[in-house]
Amino acid sequence: MIKYIQQRDPFTGEEYIEVPFKGRRLVEHPMYNKGTAFSEEERETFELLGLFPERVSNLDLQCQRSYGHFCAKTTDLEKYIYLISLQDRIETLFYRLLVDHLEEMLPIVYTPTVGQACLQFSHIYRRPRGLYITPTNIHKIDKVLSSAPFSNVSLIVVTDGERILGLGDQGAGGMGIPIGKSTLYVGAGGIHPAYCLPVLIDVGTNNDDALKDPLYIGVKQKRLVGDEYYQIVEQFVQGVRRVFPSAVIQWEDFGKHHAYTLLQRYRNRVCSFNDDIQGTGAVATATLLSAMMIKEERLRDQRIVILGQGQAGVGIANQLLAGLKEEGLHEKEARNLIFGVDKDGLLLEGMDVTEEQQPWRKSRDLVAGWKLQSHSSISLLDTIINAKATVLIGATGQPGAFSEEILSALANNTPIPAVLPLSNPTAKSECTPELVLQATKGKALCATGSPFPPVDVNGKKRVISQCNNLFVFPGMGLGALVSGTPFITDQMFMAASRAVSAMVKEDELKAGQMLPRITDIRKVSVQVAMAVAKVARESGLGFRADDERLFAMITNAMWRPRYLPLRYVKPELVY
């Protein structure tokens, strides 16, 4: 491994990057490559003469040319392939293009297009990015991790590919998600790309289509389970602690039967979090905090129904519980305001549920007087009517789960219902914003998990906020790294929720917008990182710096895509 090193000349004050190689090897390294923007001096120094056309370009011209190529692609998947190809050639140019056009390109590099890319991953695979950990190389985990492009990795996004978005088990195809999330840590959070590492733990797949596909690039066997599975994860974590001891680990898109176990097992051993559980919970809570400002009410005034009690659904419930307790409710009072509905209906005492669902089972005495359509189970509609729900959240991956009847019933309970169909990609959303506003006669507040265009309501365009984890996880990672906290706590996520909500401007709230604009995402990440760092400081986990110094540390840590001069440094030979 080489170390990415950015320096400042003590005499001239010039910032520069140390580079340990020359010639074609330099051009083939995406982090150092500038393409046509290598200066004449650099072409001479680094033995690049004749490799590029005569005219020296600059980053602005390269962005203009690259954006033209991007716009010429006719499908979203072609645009995705083009951007990944650019990232594999010149990372600085790729990130400058992404930051300049983030709102337009976010649906391409992440949801919904990344879902299509995961489905086609084995067919569109071109160049290696990230690391693949398998049952055959896990015993050499230190060597595997040492194959990372740089030695100063600070943030690792890891998946086992079992629960990719709403698409299920994609095996090795799931690598598209850590690649996408790492990209967003850079674009939205400003963490330098040399410090981010996507990882896939490939223990096989139960996806029969993948196993039958001759082009499938992953381990062709059924998934490992039980102790064998957890031993591989344990060896991975131990390897990370040895090779990258300061790295934050983000658990991403694990199956729910593993996700909670891994979160609980490692959250107090390494600096780690699960974005599907904690990040989703934090951004949903931020959305509802904004909704409360619009409704001029409090969370404790709501009755909240969550359809889908997997990772996202329970994660949202747990975060809302923390918010309700901050408003002064005791735990039992707070739990009585949140109703979890899963495939067998409302969670009730006596039901066979997962460990994380158990605290959300309702007492049968609580529902004894309810009027029900059927006594075999309590449906979503039953729950909305009898609980007098004011907020409806979907985390099911089931399109059409929110019917017009269900939405109308919700609207009968409150002047301003809040509806959050959060499943993604777009095709998996529980309903469309058009249906929400139609069924509620334009009264509802709506935020979705996938991007949707504005909706016309009585001649006015209603912006549909995207309840995207992007508002939380980049700032969470940045704040954790800058603060030096050894752990990421629930209090940090609650602080992140409040920081995101506070970024929504008054005129945006009046227009029904509940989250900041994507164009402000770097500003949002700064505020989330500040909130996280302050919680770390106040809980004795992070640097004891005042707010001014913390803010300076965070903003200084954020990388801006630009070309710096290169200086050759002869690599040290280790024998």
Phi, psi and omega in degrees: 000146171252160180255132176282123185231121172250130186236168172233126180295125184291341181264313183267341185078003181288133173278142178208169180242132176279132182233129186265011179209169186229180171063212185298331178298323176294314182296328182277357178263111188298335182284333181256340185294135175245356182061229182289356182268002172299131179290167178299321179296317180294323178298323178287310184297320187260017173058050181249009185300131179084353181279341183230159175301163188300315188287128176279125181266187172219174186296323180297315179294321178296321177296318179300315180294316183292323178295324175298318176298317180301312183293336181284343179288140190265345178231158180296323180293322176296321177296320178299312181298321179297314182295319178296321178297318177296318177299324180287344181257309184219097186293321181298316178296317178303312184288326175297317178297317180296313181297321180291333185230038189300316183299321180285323188266345179305315178293348179269310183282343175224212186295139006267345190294329181299332176296316177296321179296322177296319178297328183256011192306314182293337183269337182250005182300134181233297184233152180292139173213127183083188183234145178247121180252127186229168176299337182272343179243001184297332179287352175245036190302323180296321177292321179299311181295331179287353174277359176299150183300327183225154183276344183261047175295132182239346183215126182240125172255120187232140175224163169250007173073013187275330183226076186273114183048230175258020188259352178082208187286114177246004177054229181297336177297341178294348179299337177302332182285308175301324177298314180295316181294321177298320177300320181286330173301324179283306186295319185262329184256348177076010176287133185298137182300334178293340184266355185254136183225116173279140181224138172242123171268103186263100179251021182104183180212148174260013178276105184298325179298319179293317182295331179274346184282118180295341180268357182299130188263357185269187177291119185269079175200164175293154184299140170290148181225174174062214185300325180300318179295309185292333176293323178295316179297319180298317178295324176298311181298317179297322177296318178299318181295331178278315188274320180232070191297339182260006187284141170275137178250125173253117176280130190222125171056043169274153174300149187297334180288343176253330190301309182292322179299314181293320179300311182291325184291326189246352186295334178255009176252323179225161178285102188208160174202164178249115184291325181295328180269299188278319179294316178297318178299320182291318183286327175295320178295319176301318180298316181288330174298320176293319178300324179294325178293323178290318182282345185058044178227183177242165176302322184292349176272356187260159165240119193249125176249129180242115177268121184104112183242044172271210183302309184295312184299313179290324177299318177296315180301316181295320180290320177296324176301316179297320179294320179293322179292326175295335178274007171102001180279147170286161186302316182297318178299317182293316180298329181289351178263355184240126184240117179263126179242130179236197187299332179260017178097196180302134178293124184229157174308137179093344177288147175276104185232170178286166184301317183287340178277339188305316181295345184262005175288135181270148175295139178293336175295326182297326185255009186300325183267006183289144173270121189240152175289325180214145181271000179281330177200164179254112186284173176300315181297316176305315184295316181298316183291311187282327179277353183055051185298144176243344180229134178232125182237136179244130177217056189247333189072020182246103178298139180085004182295332177259101180274170178298323178298316180295316181293323178294320179297320177298316182294336179289344185267345188201147178296328181228089177287153175244128183234125181235088172279100195261353185292144176222162005292185188308319183295344181262359182299140183298335175191174177263155175300327178302316180293320179303311185286330176291313184290334182256011180057038176079005185277335192285152165266134186225133171225143186238162178282326178254161181288135174229149178288164177301155180244137178281121178234109180053043176083000179243144179278122177260116178289132179261111180294139175266115181281076191255132178301346177304333180288345186243306194295324178297318178291326177297312179297317180297314180296320180295318182292315183292321182286337182078017181295138178280345181220158174248124189253166177298326180296327178294321179290324177293321177296322178296318179302314182292325179294320179294313180299322182294343181277351179281125184284159184300317180293331177289319176299318180297333179271006178087010180274134187245354179225157179297168176281146180302329180297342179260016192298325179292325175293321178297316181299323177298315182292322176295315179300320177298315181298318179294315182296323180291320176296318178300317180296312186288338178265004177081014182261338187240183180302140179269065180252151178286171185301320182297318181289320178300316180298317179296319179298318182292311182292325177292331181283344184279123183277135173252127182295111178203154177276128173252155176301146178256141175232131182284132175232119182298127182293144177282135178269129180251122182254000000 
